[in-house]
Amino acid sequence: MRVAIERAAFLKALAPVHRVVERRNTIPILSNVLLRAGEDGMVLKATDLDLEVSNKVPAMAEQAGSATVPAHMLYDIVRKAPEGSEIELATGDGGTMKLKAGRARFDLQMLPDADFPDLDPGTLPVSFTLAAGELRRLIERTQFAISTEETRYYLNGIFFHVAGEGPGQMLRAVATDGHRLAKAEIAAPSGSAEMPGIIVPRKTIGEMQRLLEDSDTDVAVELSDTKIRLTAGPIVLTSKLIDGTFPDYERVIPSGNDKEMTVTKDIFKNAVDRVSTISSDRGRAVKLSLSDGKLVLTVNNPDSGSATDEIDVEYAGEPLEIGFNSRYLLDIADQLTTEEARFELADPGSPTLIREKNGGEALYVLMPMRV
């Protein structure tokens, strides 16, 4: 293989690929990125056996071929190469790849490209297209609630499925860690009606989010019961899905909460942030004391003291005291896009529903804490 490639284009193409590679690998080939050069450019590919990302970049291939070299090392070399330089790659018989960047020269150890694993997605019977911004929004509004508890592995991702019937069908994303639940939805794209309910793993969600960050194009989604493939321009992301059953989340969404509080989101968020300054990492409880038109926030920490703050709210129900994890309140407040937030409460021991004042496409359920 002998190929020349512009440094900036190479760096941009490597960025989403090398992130898939874990820093520590027991299987040496998984530390490498596969480079395959041909007449129409160069394909870069990396995998961790559960997730695979490939990207294509324009390149001048004097001699077609393929090689695998350490992914993070290659990325760092290209990143540190002089701006505007051209990078030349060449392989010979010695088991090393020669890399030339400006006046710098590198010899990189290769592993056989025949050993590089291919994450075969098999048949993907369901396919549809949607705007990158819509998929990104679904992820951003639910990702924070993904569980990190490995024992309940089926909560370690976002559950995507189509809800409803006929023209009112919605593509819905749900995540929960047992303490809070986040749900967001958009109109179901054409072709998605037959999709099975799928759980996309946390790492894949993170890579999807980065992939969609700068993209304003449409994204092609193909999936089966076990795999998902996303294509956004030249980048193709293929991933295994979590093999498990997501719980019946509808059962934990309260429907009879009759006490309603409306509050200016930023004022509420700042007040929670202020009083939680003295809370400990272990006990992040903040007590909300509601009365007519007024909310008092209180934090007590036996090691460092107490804090209270008071803000005006719209509330005309019976006085109520309820406790929540302050970190969870702040996470949810960060997702709300309207000026005002609506809290629907029942009693100190029941889950609370939080949503934007106008309803919107997202809702959040938060379990209370004892305070």
Buried (B, 14 or more C-beta within 10 A) or exposed (E): BBBBBBBEBBBBBBBBBBBBBBEEEEEEBBBBBBBBBBEEBBBBBBBBEBBBBBBBBEBBBEEEBBBBBBBBBBBEBBEEBEEEBBBBBBBEEEEBBBBBBEEEEBEBBBBEBEEBBEBEBEEBEBBBBBBBEBBBBBBBBBBBBBBEEEEBBBBBBBBBBBBBEEEEBBBBBBBBBEBBBBBBBBBBBEEBBEBBBBBBBBBBBBBBBBBBEEBEEBBBBBBBEBBBBBBBEBBBBBBBBBEBEBBEBEEEBBEEBEBBBEBBBEBBBBBBBBBBEBBEEEBBBBBBBBBEEEBBBBBBBEEEEEBBBEBEBBBEEEEBBBBBBBBBBBBBBEBBEEEBBBBBBBEBEBBBBBBBBEEBBBBBBBBBBEB
